[in-house]
Each structure stands twice: as C-alpha cells, then as structure tokens.
C-alpha cells in the first residue's frame, strides 16, 4: 500500500487535507468519491530513495508537452495505444521520459487504461490532466482531448516564456546598476577618503556622508547581510503561513498595473482550464474544483471556493461572479453570454485568449515604466556619488589656489 497526501473538498465544500493509504492514486480517487469527497490534489508521499532520484532527474514541462503531442498525433493517425507509447518512448532522447513512458506502457499491457496508468505519477500528471484523459476514454474521444491538453500546455508555456523574456532587460539593467554602485561604494569611495585623510583637508558635507556610509558598509557588511538574510527568512516563513500568504496576495492585487497583471494571469489560467474541461465533457462543478488547482493567489482561490459552493446550490455562475469585485467584468459578461447560449466552454476559452493579450499589453506597459525609472534612479545614485567626489576635488583646488 502506498501513502498519499490528499487535498479535497468535503460534503460542505470545505477544503481539507489528510494522509491516506491506497494501492494507487486511481483507487484513492474512487474511494474518496465513494465517501462523497471531491479530490483536488493527490500526491504520493515519497520514500527517501524516490526523493533523491527526483532531485537528480525531473520530468519537465517540455517533456510533458512532448509526450502529449506525440501521443495525440499517433492516436489520431490510428496507431494502437500500446504501439503509440512504444514509439513515444523510443523516439525520446531523455532517459527519464523513456523510463516513465515504458512504465505506462507496461501498465496498459497489464490491463489498466491510460488514466489509471498516469495516476501512478501524480507528481507529473495533475488531477486536471488525468480527469481529462479519463473523460476522453469514456467518450471515445481521447485523441481530441489530448490535442486540447497539448494546446493548453503550449499556451501556458508561451505566456510563461513571454513574461520571463520581457523581464530579462530590466533585470540585467538593475543588476549592472547595483554592481556599479557596489564597486563605487566599496572600492572607489574608500580610496578617495584615504586621499583626503593624507591631505588633511575637510570634505564637503555630501562627500563626507558618502565616505562615512562607505566605511560603515565596508566594516560592518556582515551585519547588514545578516539582517537582510534574517528578514528574508522571516518573510519566507510568513508567506508560508495561510494568514501571511493571504495578506500578501490581497495587497498584490491592489498594486497598480502589477495587480491587474496578476488577475489576468490567474483568471486566464482558470478560464482556459475550465473552458477546456467543459469542452471535454467534464461537469461544471468538477471543472471548477479542478480549475482551482491552477490558481496560486489565495485571495482568488477563496473566491473560487465561494463560487463552487454557490454553483453547487444551483445558483447562476455569472450572478455569483458579479457579486464579487475580484472577478474582471469581461469574465463576468462572457460567462453570462455562455450561460444564455449554452456555449460556456467556448466563451471561457475566448476570455482566456483576451486575457492573454491583456497580459502582454500590461506587461509591456509595466516594463516601459520600469526601464526609465531604473535608469533614472541608478543615474541619480551613481551621479550623486561622482558629483560628491568632484565637489571635493574642486574644493582641494580652491584651497591650493
């Protein structure tokens, strides 16, 4: 029997956690469902050997896209499941992919279906992924469902890559500026102060303040580093607590520009997930509970918990969203249209596409502000240090004259 860490919703819609034992993740999901519980996240409690193995080799997001795409293409071409998995394993250059896909193929040969085989790897295949595969198997549309999963994973990767690539230039600019200030303060300014001490000349107030700060930094840097480290450890610990995380998540949503970007990223993910699930035939209640898995902001997750409870009571999804100001108006209006036309899945996917465009435009706007602000701030700091040294040099010349 394996041990699993479980997160689920009880019969009252409350989020609960527990450690359960079962032969497989699939058996545990069935057991929880029989008990009237809604599984959200199931993760195998790993042995030390398994943990060390995972630290050496990981099944990346790129590997997951490769597996999904190749399997989808082969199944759509009419290749049998067992042979398709063998081709996917043989075609991969990654040893971990070969090992896992071969293990899945062996499970298929022993009589399991694909969703049951995938559920043996909850650290790789999320409940969202497994549930969609299960629906595809039940409806006889597994290749089409895998294609939707591929599109979902590809879109998520594109958004992540865009945000990372857009952040490179401002990050490099900031690092270069900070390095320049560090060199000036820890090397150039102390040398400059020694020259003035040798000349026994008074320094201008601005120069004296910078020299004293530089001396303090040079002599007591380890105290400053210790304080910064302690603050960092405290904040990291605080963010791991539900209360601290909720405070941070609430304030980040109120931040200018950045708050709206967080909203669009989170709700864009949620809308794409829920839309894909509904289009794949998964009931809306199960879709909402699975969609919460892709939300990382605790404030928004609380709103989805309330949405789940309301929909479970038979209330309109759009009306529930309208009562909570955290839901963007575009999402509320298009959900209402989807409910009226009976095409909620398509409307949610449209919302996700619109939010992706807004993420790009808002990110560009934020970066267009960060770049000049970084240049101006670093210019003022570096320019101020250089100006203070020039003032002192001019003072020496005046005294000598």
C-alpha positions in Angstrom: 0.0 0.0 0.0 1.3 3.5 -0.9 0.7 6.6 1.2 -0.7 9.8 -0.4 -1.1 13.4 0.7 -4.7 14.4 -0.2 -6.4 17.7 -0.6 -10.1 17.6 -1.2 -13.5 19.2 -0.6 -15.8 17.7 1.9 -19.6 17.4 1.6 -19.9 21.0 2.9 -17.5 22.4 0.3 -14.7 22.9 2.9 -11.1 22.4 1.8 -9.5 19.5 3.8 -6.1 17.8 3.9 -5.2 14.2 5.1 -2.8 11.3 4.6 -4.5 8.3 3.0 -3.3 4.8 2.1 -4.3 3.0 -1.2 -2.9 0.7 -3.8 -2.8 3.5 -6.4 -3.9 7.1 -6.9 -6.7 5.9 -9.1 -8.0 3.6 -6.3 -7.8 6.5 -3.8 -9.7 8.8 -6.1 -12.5 6.2 -6.4 -12.5 5.7 -2.6 -12.7 9.5 -1.9 -15.5 9.8 -4.4 -17.5 7.0 -2.8 -17.2 8.8 0.5 -18.8 11.9 -1.0 -15.5 13.9 -1.2 -14.2 15.9 -4.2 -10.4 15.2 -4.8 -8.4 18.3 -5.7 -4.8 17.3 -5.4 -3.3 13.9 -4.7 0.5 13.4 -4.2 2.3 10.3 -3.3 4.3 10.5 -0.1 7.7 9.6 -1.4 10.4 7.5 0.1 13.9 9.0 0.6 15.2 7.0 -2.4 12.5 8.3 -4.6 13.1 11.9 -3.4 16.8 11.7 -4.2 16.0 10.2 -7.6 13.7 13.1 -8.5 16.3 15.6 -7.5 18.7 14.0 -10.0 16.2 13.7 -12.9 12.9 15.6 -13.5 10.1 15.3 -16.0 9.9 18.8 -17.2 7.0 20.8 -18.7 8.7 20.4 -22.1 8.7 16.7 -21.7 5.0 16.7 -20.8 4.2 18.7 -23.9 6.3 16.3 -26.0 4.5 13.2 -24.5 1.1 14.8 -25.0 1.7 16.0 -28.6 3.3 12.8 -29.8 0.7 10.5 -28.3 -2.1 12.7 -29.6 -0.7 12.7 -33.2 -0.1 8.9 -33.1 -3.6 8.1 -31.8 -5.2 10.4 -34.3 -3.3 8.6 -37.1 -5.0 5.3 -35.9 -2.0 3.8 -34.1 -2.9 1.5 -31.2 -2.2 2.8 -27.7 0.4 0.2 -26.8 2.4 0.8 -30.0 2.0 4.5 -29.8 3.5 4.5 -26.3 6.4 2.4 -27.5 7.1 4.8 -30.4 7.0 7.8 -28.0 9.5 6.1 -25.6 11.8 5.0 -28.4 11.8 8.5 -30.1 12.8 10.4 -26.9 16.4 11.1 -26.1 15.5 11.7 -22.4 16.1 8.6 -20.2 13.5 9.6 -17.6 10.9 10.0 -20.4 11.8 6.6 -21.8 11.5 5.1 -18.3 8.2 6.6 -17.4 6.5 6.1 -20.8 7.7 2.4 -20.8 6.2 2.0 -17.3 2.9 3.5 -18.5 3.0 1.1 -21.5 3.6 -1.9 -19.2 0.6 -0.8 -17.1 -1.5 -0.7 -20.3 -0.3 -4.2 -21.1 -1.4 -5.4 -17.7 -5.0 -4.3 -18.3 -5.1 -0.7 -17.0 -6.4 2.1 -19.1 -4.3 5.3 -19.7 -5.8 7.4 -17.0 -5.1 4.7 -14.4 -1.6 4.4 -15.6 -1.0 8.1 -15.5 -2.4 8.4 -12.0 0.6 6.4 -10.7 2.6 9.5 -11.4 0.7 12.4 -9.6 3.9 14.4 -9.4 4.0 14.6 -13.2 0.3 14.3 -14.3 -2.0 16.6 -12.5 -5.6 15.7 -11.5 -6.7 18.1 -14.3 -4.7 16.1 -16.8 -5.8 12.7 -15.5 -9.5 13.7 -15.4 -9.5 15.0 -18.9 -7.9 11.8 -20.2 -10.5 9.8 -18.3 -13.3 11.7 -19.9 -11.7 11.2 -23.3 -11.6 7.5 -22.7 -15.2 7.3 -21.6 -16.4 9.3 -24.5 -14.2 7.7 -27.1 -12.5 11.0 -28.0 -9.1 10.5 -26.3 -7.1 11.9 -29.3 -9.2 15.0 -29.4 -8.8 15.5 -25.6 -5.1 15.0 -25.8 -5.0 17.7 -28.6 -6.8 20.1 -26.3 -4.4 19.3 -23.5 -1.5 20.0 -25.8 -2.9 23.4 -26.8 -3.5 24.2 -23.2 0.1 23.3 -22.2 1.6 25.1 -25.2 -0.4 28.3 -24.4 0.7 28.2 -20.7 4.3 27.8 -21.9 4.0 30.8 -24.3 2.7 33.1 -21.5 5.4 32.0 -19.1 8.2 32.5 -21.8 6.8 35.9 -22.7 6.9 37.1 -19.1 10.4 35.7 -18.5 11.9 37.1 -21.7 10.2 40.5 -21.1 11.9 40.7 -17.7 15.4 40.0 -18.8 16.4 43.5 -19.9 15.1 45.3 -16.8 16.7 42.7 -14.6 20.1 43.0 -16.3 19.9 46.8 -16.2 19.2 46.7 -12.4 22.0 44.2 -11.7 24.6 46.2 -13.7 23.5 49.4 -11.9 23.7 47.7 -8.5 27.1 46.2 -9.3 28.4 49.7 -10.4 27.1 51.2 -7.1 28.7 48.4 -5.1 32.1 49.0 -6.8 31.9 52.7 -6.2 30.9 52.5 -2.6 33.2 49.6 -1.5 36.4 50.5 -3.5 36.4 53.9 -5.2 35.0 56.0 -2.4 37.2 54.5 0.4 40.3 55.2 -1.7 39.0 58.7 -2.2 38.5 59.1 1.6 42.1 57.9 2.2 43.4 60.6 -0.1 41.6 63.3 1.8 42.9 62.0 5.1 46.5 62.1 3.8 46.0 65.7 2.6 44.3 66.6 5.9 41.6 68.5 4.0 38.0 69.0 5.1 35.4 67.3 2.9 32.1 68.8 1.7 29.1 67.5 3.7 27.7 65.4 0.9 31.2 63.8 0.3 31.7 63.2 4.0 28.3 61.4 4.3 29.1 59.1 1.4 32.6 58.3 2.7 31.2 57.5 6.2 28.5 55.3 4.7 31.1 53.5 2.6 33.3 53.0 5.6 30.4 51.6 7.6 29.4 49.3 4.7 33.0 48.1 4.4 33.5 47.4 8.1 30.0 46.1 9.0 28.8 44.5 5.8 28.4 41.1 7.5 25.9 42.6 10.0 23.9 44.2 7.1 24.0 40.9 5.2 22.8 39.0 8.3 19.9 41.4 8.9 18.9 41.2 5.2 19.1 37.4 5.4 17.1 37.3 8.7 14.4 39.5 7.1 14.3 37.3 4.1 13.9 34.1 6.2 11.2 35.7 8.2 9.3 36.9 5.1 9.6 33.4 3.5 8.3 31.8 6.7 5.5 34.3 7.0 4.4 33.7 3.3 4.1 30.0 4.0 1.5 30.7 6.7 -2.1 31.0 5.5 -2.5 34.4 7.1 0.7 35.8 5.7 0.1 34.4 2.3 -3.5 35.9 2.3 -2.2 39.3 3.3 0.4 39.3 0.6 -1.9 38.0 -2.1 -4.6 40.6 -1.1 -2.1 43.5 -1.3 -0.5 42.4 -4.6 -4.0 42.5 -6.3 -4.2 46.2 -5.2 -0.9 47.2 -6.8 -1.1 49.5 -9.8 -0.7 47.6 -13.1 1.0 44.6 -11.4 -2.3 43.8 -9.6 -4.2 43.7 -12.9 -1.5 41.5 -14.5 -1.8 39.0 -11.6 -5.6 39.0 -12.1 -5.3 38.4 -15.8 -2.7 35.6 -15.4 -4.7 33.8 -12.7 -8.1 34.1 -14.2 -6.7 33.5 -17.7 -5.4 30.2 -16.5 -8.6 29.4 -14.7 -10.8 30.3 -17.7 -8.7 28.2 -20.1 -8.7 25.3 -17.7 -12.4 25.4 -17.0 -13.2 26.0 -20.7 -11.1 23.1 -21.8 -12.7 20.8 -19.2 -16.3 21.8 -20.1 -15.5 21.3 -23.8 -14.1 17.9 -23.0 -17.4 16.9 -21.3 -16.5 17.3 -17.6 -19.4 18.6 -15.4 -19.1 22.3 -14.4 -18.8 21.5 -10.6 -15.9 19.1 -11.1 -14.4 21.6 -13.6 -14.5 24.5 -11.0 -12.9 22.3 -8.3 -10.1 21.2 -10.8 -9.7 24.8 -12.1 -8.8 26.0 -8.5 -5.7 23.8 -8.8 -4.1 26.3 -11.3 -4.8 29.3 -9.1 -1.9 30.3 -6.8 -3.3 33.5 -5.3 -5.1 32.6 -2.0 -7.5 35.5 -2.3 -8.7 34.5 -5.7 -8.8 30.8 -4.6 -11.1 31.9 -1.8 -13.4 33.5 -4.3 -13.4 30.3 -6.4 -14.3 28.3 -3.2 -17.4 30.6 -2.8 -18.2 30.2 -6.5 -18.1 26.4 -6.2 -20.5 26.5 -3.2 -22.9 28.8 -5.0 -23.0 26.8 -8.2 -23.4 23.6 -6.1 -26.6 25.2 -4.7 -27.9 25.8 -8.2 -27.1 29.5 -8.5 -26.0 31.2 -11.7 -22.2 31.3 -12.2 -22.3 34.8 -13.7 -24.5 36.2 -10.9 -22.1 34.8 -8.3 -19.2 36.4 -10.1 -20.9 39.7 -10.3 -21.3 39.9 -6.5 -17.5 39.5 -6.0 -15.5 42.5 -7.3 -12.4 40.4 -7.7 -13.8 38.9 -11.0 -13.0 41.0 -14.0 -16.1 42.4 -15.8 -15.1 40.9 -19.1 -15.1 37.4 -17.5 -18.5 38.1 -15.9 -20.2 39.3 -19.1 -18.9 36.5 -21.3 -19.8 33.8 -18.7 -23.3 35.3 -18.7 -23.4 35.1 -22.5 -22.1 31.5 -22.4 -24.8 30.5 -19.9 -27.5 32.1 -22.1 -26.3 30.4 -25.3 -25.3 27.1 -23.7 -21.8 27.6 -25.0 -20.0 28.3 -21.8 -16.8 26.4 -22.7 -16.2 28.4 -25.9 -16.8 31.7 -24.1 -14.3 30.8 -21.3 -11.7 29.9 -23.9 -12.4 33.3 -25.6 -11.9 35.0 -22.2 -8.6 33.2 -21.8 -7.4 34.4 -25.2 -8.4 38.0 -24.4 -6.7 37.9 -21.1 -3.5 36.5 -22.7 -3.5 39.6 -25.0 -4.1 41.9 -21.9 -1.2 40.2 -20.1 1.1 41.0 -22.9 0.0 44.7 -23.2 0.0 45.3 -19.5 3.4 43.6 -19.1 4.8 45.8 -21.9 3.3 48.9 -20.1 4.8 47.9 -16.8 8.3 47.3 -18.3 8.1 50.5 -20.2 7.8 52.2 -16.8 10.4 50.1 -15.0 13.1 50.7 -17.6 13.3 54.5 -17.4 12.7 54.5 -13.6 15.6 52.1 -13.2 17.8 54.2 -15.4 16.9 57.5 -13.6 17.3 56.0 -10.1 20.6 54.4 -10.9 21.7 57.5 -12.7 20.9 59.7 -9.7 22.7 57.3 -7.3 25.8 56.9 -9.4 25.7 60.6 -10.5 25.4 61.7 -6.9 28.5 59.7 -5.8 30.5 61.0 -8.7 29.3 64.6 -8.1 30.3 64.4 -4.4 33.8 63.4 -5.4 34.0 66.1 -8.0 32.9 68.7 -5.4 35.7 67.5 -3.1 38.3 67.7 -5.9 37.2 71.3 -6.7 37.4 72.1 -3.0 41.1 70.9 -2.9 41.9 73.1 -6.0 40.3 76.1 -4.4 42.3 75.7 -1.2 45.6 75.2 -3.0 44.8 78.3 -5.2 
